[in-house]
Each structure stands twice: as C-alpha cells, then as structure tokens.
C-alpha cells in the first residue's frame, strides 16, 4: 500500500487521494473526497462562483478566490472545488455554466485568476465537471468547477484584493505571519526536500506448519520480511540539494537489511543519497527490513463462533509501531515525520502475500485464522 505523507496534509491529498489525473475527474471523484478540513483542498458552495444567484456579490467572489489562490500557491499547491457544500454534497445542483452575459464560468475564472494575485501563478488550470449521463446529482445547464493550483516557484503570492499573503493552516486559508512569509522566501535559499510517500510490501511471513498425530497446526510468529520504498522529492523552485541524508529512528521490532546501493550509502540508521536531488526531482529509495510479528488469537464470537485473530508486534498493535524519520538536505532545516504500520497497511499487505501462496498453504493458514484475509474484503 502506498501512503503518502509529509509535514503538510496537501502532500497526502496530492499523492494518495488525488492520484487520478485531474482532467479525468467526474462528479463521483469529487463527492468521494474525505470530509472535514484539509490543507490540500477546499470546497466552496455555488454562491462563491455563481454570479446568476440572487444576492451574490462579485467582489466577494473575487476576494475569496484571491485569498484561496494566495494560500494554496504559498503552501505547496492544492485544489478548489466549486459547487460543493462543506458536507461533501452538491450545492444547489452545481454552478450555472453561463454566469456573466454569454461567458462560461470556466472562461470567466481563467480570465480573472491572473489579475487577483501578485505575482501571477504559473500553471493554474480550471476544469469543468459536467453531469453524468445517468444518475447525476448535477442539474441540467450546471456543472462543478475545479481550480487546480500548482506548487509555485514564484511564491510568496499576494492577494491584490486586500494586499495580504495567505497560507493553508489547519485546513483553512489564513493570513500569513511575517515569519511564514520569510520561510517561504527562504525556499530560494535552501533545498525543500521532503519524504512524499512510503510504499510497504510484505515479502515473507514467519509461517510455521507443524504435523503431529493430532493433525496439522499452523502458527505465524517470528520475523516478517518487508520492503519499504521511500520517495524523496525536492520542491519546484528550490535550489538543488547537493547532500541529502535520511535517518530513521531505531525500532526494537524492526531490523534493516539490504538497500539500493546505487541510490544511497548506509551508515547505521542513516542513508546518504549518492547524487544531487534537483528541483522537482523525486527519488525512490528501496529498503529491505524484517519485523517481529505474530498472528495472535484473542477471542471467539459466541459458543460456536468464528475464532478471531490480529497482528501484533511484540505485543503491540500495528497502530503503535511507528516509523519516525528525519531528512537532512544541505543547510536547510531538517524535515521530520512519522507513520505507523497501520497507516502503511501491514494487514492488507500480509493478506495479499498469503493470497499469493500455493493453495495448500493458503488453506492451512485460513483454516487456522479464518479472518486473516479480512483486509481484502
């Protein structure tokens, strides 16, 4: 499973939830976005774009648009979804497609966006999402609109409507402090290298099959072989990272094994990248390791119920086994992060591994642990 993460939630949305090309999105994709506040995207009701609605004030529409453009461009990029309420449902059937004279809403957005932030943001795209052929919740002659704002090498960007700079904090667009603006400007002085994703694959499980006079018994206990692929990226517009090093905090349950020595050199818990990381470049680092695990029985539902089991790691659940890292790049401030085995989908990856075993072994395992493939349902 790939679970993207970094110090900003926008990376999660950009690399995990939003992996489908934005120009291929339909209304179902928009309606399936996670609820709640998020640094990577913002929902806006129809009244913040549809100029045909009674009581809508064009200046308010432009003020809000300029604020969001400044915030997302200053915070690594993101998306605005127009015609969607905070609860994730379509607002008023969507946004009227012709909102000003004979001008389409998409064309209007494309014409005003360059004028309401300074400097102009290069690479902003607007997409119109039309109703599905059948079963659509978007009304006739209406649509949803996506404003896709890239990570900008020209940041910080100021909203010219109120002469303020904005950033994404706590899932909202908020005025930026002087220190934050200086940090954004420092991108041009230091590399902005961060871990963008980790991919976990289970290569082997400590399956023990024992035969005796009473029959065959299966246990899973010992060291599982896993592969981690860590992706490290240097932000667009930041300087080249000449020296980059990734450090993992030691975990008693985990031991490191082989790694890609064409990409890095290892020194204890440190992996030094052997080549510079240029702006916009993403480097994958493959690391093999083993982790102590056990499939533990813990309950039976009812007098004749199905035995229950779970993965534990020296007695701890997957949610408590956390991989912490620090990333160093030249003289830039170190970047840190943490992710758990639960978030990395260990249970699902283990189930996928078991599903790929010979049928005889798979039968013995699932007979002993009937719920072990539950994560695949």
C-alpha positions, 0 to 999 in steps of 0.5 A: 500500500502506498501512503503518502505523507509529509509535514503538510496534509496537501502532500497526502491529498496530492499523492494518495487521494488525488492520484487520478489525473485531474482532467479525468475527474467526474462528479463521483471523484469529487463527492468521494473526497474525505470530509472535514478540513484539509490543507490540500483542498477546499470546497466552496458552495455555488454562491462563491462562483455563481454570479446568476444567484440572487444576492451574490456579490462579485467582489466577494467572489473575487476576494475569496478566490484571491485569498484561496489562490494566495494560500494554496500557491504559498503552501505547496499547491492544492485544489478548489472545488466549486459547487460543493457544500462543506458536507461533501454534497452538491450545492444547489445542483452545481454552478450555472455554466453561463454566469456573466452575459454569454461567458462560461464560468470556466472562461470567466475564472481563467480570465480573472485568476491572473489579475487577483494575485501578485505575482501571477501563478504559473500553471493554474488550470480550471476544469469543468465537471459536467453531469453524468449521463445517468444518475447525476446529482448535477442539474441540467445547464450546471456543472462543478468547477475545479481550480487546480493550483500548482506548487509555485516557484514564484511564491510568496503570492499576494492577494491584490484584493486586500494586499495580504499573503495567505497560507493553508493552516489547519485546513483553512486559508489564513493570513500569513505571519511575517515569519511564514512569509520569510520561510517561504522566501527562504525556499530560494535559499535552501533545498525543500526536500521532503519524504512524499510517500512510503510504499510497504510490501510484505515479502515473507511471513514467519509461517510455521506448519507443524504435523503431529498425530493430532493433525496439522497446526499452523502458527505465524510468529517470528520475523516478517520480511518487508520492503519499504520504498521511500520517495524523496522529492525536492520542491519546484523552485528550490535550489538543488540539494547537493547532500541529502541524508535520511535517518530513521529512528531505531525500532526494537521490532524492526531490523534493516537489511539490504538497500539500493546501493546505487541510490544511497550509502548506509551508515547505521540508521542513516542513508546518504543519497549518492547524487544531487536531488534537483528541483522537482526531482523525486527519488525512490529509495528501496529498503529491505527490513524484517519485523517481529510479528505474530498472528495472535488469537484473542477471542471467539464470537459466541459458543460456536463462533468464528475464532478471531485473530490480529497482528501484533508486534511484540505485543503491540498493535500495528497502530503503535509501531511507528516509523519516525524519520528525519531528512537532512538536505544541505543547510536547510532545516531538517524535515521530520515525520512519522507513520505507523504500520497501520497507516502503511497497511501491514494487514492488507499487505500480509493478506495479499502475500498469503493470497499469493501462496500455493493453495495448500498453504493458503488453506492451512493458514485460513483454516487456522485464522479464518479472518486473516484475509479480512483486509481484502474484503 
